[in-house]
Amino acid sequence: MGMHEKLLNGEATMSVVGLGYVGLPIALAFAKHIKVIGFDINEERVEMMRNRIDPSEELEVSDFDGCDITFTANPDDLKQAQFHVVAVPTPINQSNQPDLKPLLSASATVGTALKPGDYVVYESTVYPGCTEDDCVPVLEEVSELKFNEDFKVGYSPERINPGDKVNTIETIVKVVSGSCAESADHIARTYDLVVKAGTHRASSIKVAEASKIIENTQRDVNIALINELSIIFERIGINTYEVLEAAGTKWNFLKFSPGLVGGHCIGIDPYYLTWKSDKLGYHARVINSGRFVNDAMGAHVGKQVVKRMLAQGRNPLDSRILVMGLTFKEDVADIRNTKVTDVIRELKSYNIEVDVVDPFASPAEVEHEYGITLKEAPDTGAYDSIVLAVAHAPYKAMGEADFAKLMRHDNGVFADLKGLYRGQINTLEYWSL
């Protein structure tokens, strides 16, 4: 009897290690079909989930309905599971190098619960080779079991898009792989329980790892090109969005937009690939160049805003700027690796007073993560400039009159990073990427 059959008939249990933006949706999706143990090291978050609350504010209470799941922060509970899914963060350090501490720690935790016949499937985004070269040795050392003889390993990259209610676990084809043909088959059949769109079986774990990391690297490089074009077009004196609209009339033109590139994927994953490339003796020129351009965009925005204020005769030392939106994308609470902080940092380097508002971000999390105090609401008639950084729905519902009420001057600078109000701002000094 295969592992997927044991899971389905109740002879085996799945564990999901790491219950963040990726892990919790996966755990709940499987828990509607099989028994699941949801594990996270944060007891406070676990207690929230026991009370049917998603700490990430992505899921509704109803998403917990009909789920056979036990939430725990006790690693001993993982010993009851035979199929372990690891979905922990894979961040980078201050030197833009992979930080594998959460992944290796999770591997050690799973290793303490590992038994002969068990499966371990990783979903965390890593460089090709990481699962077998870095994680498996930890599993072997802690469990004292032999890879592929006593336990099997697989890799199935996550494809969770925060805030997206259309492209979900069920509707996106899932790439799967295993450490042998048998494990690949059982892992694919297990994911087939929840992925209605079906699975794509990669030929190896390394191929599956590489497929994930180039998804985001490809987007990063393309956005970097558009960001660089926006800098060039700014100097020429033409609007980037107008150029993109014109070029987009050709059937095979790739439609990307300029902007800040943050978040837990696109702004991080390419560094895992370039790090691995460097270890192999090759300097990835295109990928690193793209990262350089995108990482510099926050400072570029800040400089452009200050430049326009100076042109109006405003003294930065006496100026006050409102930044609207802090999360890394619209209509979500996720503040991980948001690049809006780079804009704020650049503005503050001119000793400008900066107020920040965001209707979705948690003030406590923002204060803890970035040392930024969110204002509950902006002040009326107080600002020399407004930076509309994130296209949250409440902001998209505003008009020029609403922004003008917040300004000190009739011609205050309005920086529209998403190009939402192009052609709609007549009095304020308008600028977009």
Secondary structure, DSSP 8 states (H G I E B T S, - for coil): --HHHHHHHTSS-EEEE--STTHHHHHHHHHTTS-EEEE-S-HHHHHHHHTT--TTS-S-GGGGTT--EEEES-GGGGGG-SEEEE-----B-TTS-B--HHHHHHHHHHHHH--TT-EEEE-S---TTHIIIIIHHHHHHHH---BTTTBEEEE------TT-SSS-TTTS-EEE-BSSHHHHHHHHHHHTTT-TT-EEE-SSHHHHHHHHHHHHHHHHHHHHHHHHHHHHHHHHT--HHHHHHHHTTSTT----------TTTTTTHHHHHHHHHHHTT---HHHHHHHHHHHTHHHHHHHHHHHHHHHTT--GGG-EEEEE--SSSTT----TT-THHHHHHHHHTTT-EEEEE-SSS-HHHHHHHH-----SS--TT-BSEEEE-S--HHHHT--HHHHHTTBSSTT-EEEETT-TTTTT-SSSEEEE-
